[in-house]
Amino acid sequence: MSESKLAELAVQTVKLARRRGADEAECTVSEGEEFSVTVRMRELEKLKEAGSRGAGLRVLLGRRSGSAYTSDLTAGGVERMVEQALAIAQIAMEDPFADLPAPEELGSLGGNLRLYSGDVAALSTAEKIRLAREAEEAALATDPRIANSEGGGFSSYTGAHAFANSRGFAGQYRTSSCSLSVIPVARDGESMERDYWYTA
């Protein structure tokens, strides 16, 4: 789903909540892909690749609030989330601090915030495994006393997030991250010690 579609879904969910009786509402929608690999003693040990998407909604009935979450972004799934949030708000106790930001507090930052890099998204699975192998190999080659390893690892995430509320705010952004780590184990006589190196 594109960023604009995520933002549109957040806006439409807020509108639906208002039509169903909420005094105020705010919705966040996100979608992403995560990857992690661990190589231990030059062998592939763990590999995880997963996608996720979901929406969260908070509604206010006066000073009573209710929240719900769904990973079902179909029309039916969103309707059920709205109904659940409203049902929770109806039985919740009043909270004098339950509110949304005032309209004059809303805003956005212009320009590229550098939260997303296409380089992370462009890395292939084979390249990610290679980076984990290279990290472990570099540690093992440093000193002959490094005879074992708890693994070299690479992980990455790319995603998009959108947020809207009933006071006129709507925005979205993309994000990406990656990290590389290694945990070598050294032995000297009967003594063993481990340490780690990590970059993100």
Residue pairs with C-beta under 8 A, 6 or more apart in sequence:
1 9
1 31
1 53
1 73
1 160
2 160
3 160
3 162
3 172
3 173
3 174
4 172
6 29
6 30
6 31
6 160
6 161
6 162
6 172
7 29
7 162
7 164
7 170
7 171
7 172
9 27
9 29
9 55
9 73
9 78
9 162
10 27
10 28
10 29
10 55
10 162
10 163
10 164
10 170
10 172
11 27
11 164
11 170
12 78
13 25
13 27
13 29
13 55
13 57
13 78
13 81
13 82
13 164
14 25
14 26
14 27
14 57
14 164
14 165
14 166
16 78
16 79
16 82
17 25
17 27
17 57
17 59
17 82
17 85
17 86
17 166
18 25
18 166
20 82
20 83
20 86
21 61
21 86
22 59
22 60
22 61
22 85
22 86
22 89
22 166
23 59
23 60
23 61
23 62
24 59
24 60
24 99
24 100
24 165
24 166
24 167
25 57
25 58
25 59
25 60
25 85
25 165
25 166
26 57
26 58
26 100
26 163
26 164
26 165
26 166
27 55
27 56
27 57
27 58
27 163
27 164
27 165
28 55
28 56
28 161
28 162
28 163
29 53
29 54
29 55
29 56
29 73
29 161
29 162
29 163
30 52
30 53
30 54
30 55
30 159
30 160
30 161
30 162
31 51
31 52
31 53
31 159
31 160
32 51
32 52
32 53
32 157
32 158
32 159
32 160
33 49
33 50
33 51
33 52
33 157
33 158
33 159
34 48
34 49
34 50
34 51
34 52
34 155
34 156
34 157
35 48
35 49
35 50
35 125
35 128
35 154
35 155
35 156
35 157
36 46
36 47
36 48
36 153
36 154
36 155
36 156
37 44
37 46
37 47
37 48
37 128
37 129
37 132
37 153
37 154
37 155
38 44
38 45
38 46
38 47
38 132
38 151
38 152
38 153
39 45
39 129
39 132
39 133
39 136
39 151
39 152
39 153
40 136
40 149
40 150
40 151
40 152
41 136
41 148
41 149
42 133
42 136
42 137
44 129
45 151
47 129
49 125
52 71
53 71
53 73
54 69
54 70
54 71
54 73
55 69
55 70
55 73
55 78
55 81
56 67
56 68
56 69
57 67
57 68
57 69
57 81
57 82
57 85
58 65
58 66
58 67
58 85
59 65
59 66
59 67
59 82
59 85
59 86
59 89
60 89
60 98
60 99
60 100
61 86
61 89
61 90
62 94
63 94
63 95
63 96
63 98
63 99
64 89
64 90
64 92
64 93
64 94
64 95
64 98
65 89
65 92
65 95
65 98
66 84
66 85
66 86
66 87
66 88
66 89
66 90
66 92
67 85
67 88
68 81
68 82
68 84
68 85
68 88
69 81
70 77
70 78
70 80
70 81
71 77
72 78
72 80
72 81
100 165
100 166
100 167
101 165
101 167
101 169
102 167
103 167
103 168
106 165
106 167
106 168
106 169
108 171
113 173
115 173
115 174
115 175
115 176
116 158
116 173
116 174
116 175
116 176
117 176
118 176
120 156
120 157
120 158
120 176
120 177
120 178
121 158
121 176
123 156
123 178
128 154
128 156
129 154
131 154
131 180
132 151
132 152
132 153
132 154
132 180
133 152
134 152
135 152
135 153
135 154
135 180
135 181
135 182
135 197
136 149
136 151
136 152
136 182
136 184
137 152
138 182
139 146
139 149
139 152
139 182
139 184
139 197
140 146
140 149
140 184
142 184
143 186
145 186
145 187
145 188
146 184
146 185
146 186
147 185
147 186
147 187
148 184
148 185
148 187
148 192
149 182
149 183
149 184
149 185
150 183
150 184
150 185
150 194
151 182
151 183
152 180
152 181
152 182
153 179
153 180
153 181
153 182
154 178
154 179
154 180
154 181
155 178
155 179
156 176
156 177
156 178
156 179
157 175
157 176
157 177
157 178
158 174
158 175
158 176
159 174
159 175
159 176
160 172
160 173
160 174
160 175
161 172
161 173
161 174
161 175
162 170
162 171
162 172
163 169
163 170
163 171
163 172
164 170
164 171
177 200
178 200
179 198
179 199
179 200
180 198
180 199
180 200
181 196
181 197
181 198
181 199
182 196
182 197
183 194
183 195
183 196
184 194
184 195
184 196
185 192
185 193
185 194
186 192
186 193
186 194
186 195
